[in-house]
């Protein structure tokens, strides 16, 4: 499984060190998700107000995996991987501005590989809303494949949006 690390100018080296570790603490994940710019990107009209958004119970469920992303030792994001069926996990990505571009792709590939190597995971799935097109590009660069499009899955500021469903399967011999 490859990570595609290309930019408009070609291949860009990742100068910083990206690491992934599992966390059971909701404090940092909640704080990051509630930041105004991030919450605006991850929420929709059905979401609670940012100050009420709380992942603590979800993070502490042993079947879910929350992977903290560090860049040069500093926490810069997380991946929430929620068990949806035996061996199938749904990916939720929350990355700060300090983890974009090549660093984000590296983090996404590390999280994917971590799940396939350390969790009872055979498939990752995710949803890429059409109102955030960069999510689909990110998913493709992290090795995900398009499965289909779901129509009118959510509204944002009263406007209905579609969502592209993507998946990534662990291949025999991986991890």
C-alpha positions in Angstrom: 0.0 0.0 0.0 1.5 3.3 -1.0 1.2 6.9 0.1 1.2 9.4 -2.7 3.3 12.3 -1.5 3.2 14.7 -4.4 2.6 18.4 -4.6 2.1 20.8 -7.5 5.9 21.1 -7.7 6.5 17.3 -7.6 7.7 15.1 -4.7 8.1 17.1 -1.5 10.3 15.5 1.3 8.7 15.4 4.7 11.2 17.3 6.8 9.5 16.7 10.1 9.1 13.5 12.1 5.5 12.3 12.3 4.5 9.7 14.9 1.2 8.0 15.8 0.2 6.7 19.3 -3.0 5.4 20.7 -4.7 7.7 23.3 -7.6 7.1 25.7 -7.7 10.8 26.8 -10.4 12.9 25.4 -9.1 16.2 26.8 -6.7 17.0 23.9 -8.9 15.6 21.2 -11.9 17.6 22.4 -9.8 20.8 22.7 -8.6 20.4 19.1 -12.0 19.5 17.6 -13.6 22.5 19.3 -11.2 25.0 17.7 -13.4 27.3 15.6 -11.8 26.6 12.2 -11.6 22.9 12.8 -15.1 22.6 14.2 -16.5 24.5 11.3 -14.9 21.9 9.0 -16.0 18.8 10.8 -19.5 19.8 11.9 -22.8 20.1 10.1 -26.2 21.5 10.8 -27.1 18.5 13.0 -24.0 18.9 15.2 -24.2 20.3 18.7 -22.5 23.6 19.6 -18.8 23.3 19.7 -18.6 23.7 23.5 -20.9 20.7 23.9 -18.9 18.4 21.5 -17.4 15.7 23.7 -15.6 12.5 22.6 -14.6 11.3 26.0 -17.0 8.3 26.2 -16.3 7.4 22.5 -12.5 7.4 23.1 -12.8 5.2 26.2 -14.7 2.5 24.4 -12.1 -0.3 24.0 -13.4 -1.3 20.4 -12.6 2.3 19.2 -9.1 3.5 18.4 -8.0 7.2 18.7 -4.6 7.7 17.3 -2.8 10.9 18.4 -0.6 12.5 15.7 2.6 14.2 16.7 4.9 16.3 14.5 8.4 16.6 16.0 6.9 15.5 19.3 4.1 18.1 19.4 0.5 16.9 19.2 -1.0 18.2 15.9 -4.1 16.0 15.3 -5.8 12.7 15.7 -7.6 9.9 13.8 -10.8 8.6 15.4 -11.4 5.0 14.2 -14.8 3.8 15.3 -15.7 0.1 15.0 -18.7 -0.3 12.7 -18.7 -4.1 12.2 -16.3 -6.9 12.9 -12.9 -5.9 11.5 -14.4 -2.7 9.9 -13.5 0.8 11.2 -14.8 4.2 10.2 -12.1 6.9 10.0 -12.6 10.5 11.3 -9.6 12.8 10.6 -8.9 15.9 12.7 -5.6 17.6 11.9 -4.5 21.1 12.8 -2.9 23.5 10.4 0.5 22.3 11.7 -0.2 18.9 10.0 -1.2 19.6 6.4 0.2 18.6 3.1 2.9 16.0 3.2 2.8 15.7 6.9 -0.9 14.9 6.8 -0.4 12.3 4.1 2.4 10.7 6.1 0.2 10.7 9.2 -2.7 9.2 7.3 -0.6 6.4 5.9 0.9 5.7 9.4 -2.5 5.5 10.9 -3.7 3.2 8.2 -0.7 0.9 8.7 -1.0 1.1 12.5 -4.7 -0.1 12.3 -3.8 -2.9 10.0 -0.9 -4.0 12.1 -2.2 -3.4 15.7 -6.0 -3.7 15.6 -8.4 -6.4 14.5 -9.0 -4.4 11.3 -9.4 -5.7 7.8 -11.1 -2.6 6.3 -11.2 1.1 6.8 -14.1 3.2 5.5 -14.6 6.9 5.5 -16.9 9.6 4.1 -15.6 12.6 2.1 -18.2 15.4 2.1 -18.4 17.3 -1.2 -18.2 20.6 0.7 -14.7 19.7 1.8 -13.2 18.3 -1.5 -9.7 18.2 0.0 -10.8 15.2 2.1 -11.3 13.0 -1.0 -7.8 14.0 -2.3 -6.4 13.2 1.1 -8.1 9.8 1.2 -6.9 8.8 -2.3 -3.3 9.8 -1.4 -3.5 7.6 1.7 -4.5 4.6 -0.4 -8.3 4.7 -0.2 -10.5 3.7 -3.1 -13.8 5.3 -4.1 -16.8 3.1 -3.4 -19.8 5.3 -4.3 -21.6 8.6 -3.7 -24.3 9.1 -1.1 -26.8 11.9 -2.0 -27.9 14.5 0.4 -26.2 13.0 3.5 -26.0 16.2 5.5 -26.7 19.9 5.4 -24.3 22.7 6.1 -25.7 26.2 6.6 -29.0 24.9 5.2 -27.5 23.6 2.0 -27.7 19.8 1.2 -24.4 18.0 0.4 -23.4 14.7 -1.0 -20.7 12.5 0.4 -18.3 10.1 -1.4 -17.8 6.8 0.4 -14.2 5.5 0.3 -12.5 2.3 1.7 -9.1 0.7 2.1 -8.6 -3.0 2.6 -5.8 -4.8 4.3 -4.1 -7.1 1.8 -2.7 -10.5 2.5 0.8 -10.3 3.9 0.5 -6.7 5.1 1.6 -6.2 8.7 
